[in-house]
Amino acid sequence: MKQIRALVIKYLFLTAIVEATMALFGPMTFVGGLLWGLVLTIALYLIGDQLILRFLGNVPAAVADGGMAFVILLFAPGGWFLPLIAGIVILLAELAFHRYLLSKEIVPHHSLGSSGHLAEG
């Protein structure tokens, strides 16, 4: 249930950011914004939240999420500037979202020990 709640929260804020940047100021339609929000939610949750956040922590995961969002949104209508703005805003939003995931223990944080093996952190 915690995972589903986290996915819904993530979808809502990512879709709001995409709609506010790409649909409001660019050529993307409202429905297009909903669909791109879904694509971002799935990709960023699986890679950024479940892998990078778990092993490298908040800041690297947020930077990766912002970068991935930028690259993914380059395939949407609107050139490169609007995806760049959306990626930066998503990076900032992800910093807060990752703190939520870690504080509620939705995503456990592991770190690599000095030997390169996984260690609880």
C-alpha positions in Angstrom: 0.0 0.0 0.0 2.9 2.4 0.8 4.3 1.8 -2.7 1.0 2.6 -4.4 0.6 5.8 -2.4 4.1 6.8 -3.3 3.5 6.1 -7.0 0.3 8.2 -6.9 2.1 11.1 -5.2 4.9 10.9 -7.7 2.5 10.8 -10.6 0.6 13.8 -9.4 3.6 16.0 -8.9 5.4 14.9 -12.1 2.3 15.4 -14.1 1.7 18.9 -12.5 5.3 19.9 -13.5 4.9 18.5 -17.0 1.6 20.3 -17.4 2.9 23.6 -16.0 6.0 23.6 -18.2 5.4 21.6 -21.3 1.6 22.1 -21.8 1.1 25.6 -20.4 4.1 27.2 -22.2 4.6 24.7 -25.0 2.8 22.8 -27.7 1.9 19.7 -25.6 -1.8 18.9 -25.1 -3.3 18.3 -21.6 -3.8 14.6 -22.4 -0.2 14.5 -23.7 1.0 15.9 -20.3 -1.0 13.1 -18.5 0.7 10.5 -20.6 4.2 11.9 -20.3 3.7 12.2 -16.6 2.9 8.4 -16.5 6.0 7.6 -18.6 8.2 9.7 -16.2 6.6 8.2 -13.1 7.3 4.6 -14.2 10.9 5.3 -15.4 12.0 7.6 -12.6 10.4 5.4 -9.9 12.1 2.2 -11.1 15.5 3.6 -11.8 15.8 6.7 -9.6 13.9 5.7 -6.5 14.3 1.9 -6.4 17.9 1.7 -7.6 19.9 4.9 -7.3 18.2 6.2 -4.1 18.6 2.9 -2.4 22.3 2.6 -3.0 23.7 6.1 -3.5 21.3 8.4 -1.6 19.1 11.4 -2.1 21.2 13.9 -4.1 22.6 11.5 -6.7 19.1 10.0 -7.2 17.5 13.5 -7.6 20.2 14.5 -10.1 19.6 11.3 -12.0 15.8 11.8 -11.9 16.2 15.4 -13.2 18.6 14.3 -16.0 16.4 11.3 -17.0 13.3 13.5 -17.1 15.1 16.0 -19.3 16.2 13.2 -21.7 12.8 11.6 -21.8 11.0 14.9 -22.3 13.3 15.7 -25.3 11.1 13.1 -27.2 8.0 15.2 -26.4 7.0 18.2 -28.4 8.5 21.5 -27.3 12.2 21.7 -28.2 14.9 21.4 -25.6 14.4 24.5 -23.4 11.1 23.4 -21.8 12.3 19.9 -21.0 15.4 21.5 -19.4 13.2 23.7 -17.1 11.0 20.7 -16.3 14.1 18.6 -15.5 15.4 21.2 -13.1 12.0 21.6 -11.3 11.7 17.8 -11.2 15.2 17.5 -9.6 14.1 19.9 -6.9 10.8 18.1 -6.3 12.6 14.8 -6.1 14.8 16.0 -3.3 11.7 16.3 -1.1 10.1 13.2 -2.4 13.1 11.1 -1.7 13.2 12.4 1.9 9.6 11.2 2.2 10.4 7.8 0.8 13.3 7.3 3.2 11.5 8.7 6.2 8.5 6.4 5.7 10.9 3.5 4.9 9.2 2.9 1.6 12.7 2.6 0.1 15.3 1.3 2.4 18.7 2.9 2.2 21.7 0.6 1.6 25.3 1.8 1.1 28.3 0.2 -0.4 30.9 -0.6 2.3 34.6 0.0 1.9 35.0 -3.5 0.5 32.4 -2.8 -2.2 29.8 -5.1 -0.7 26.4 -4.0 0.4 26.1 -2.9 3.9 23.0 -1.7 5.7 23.1 2.1 6.2 
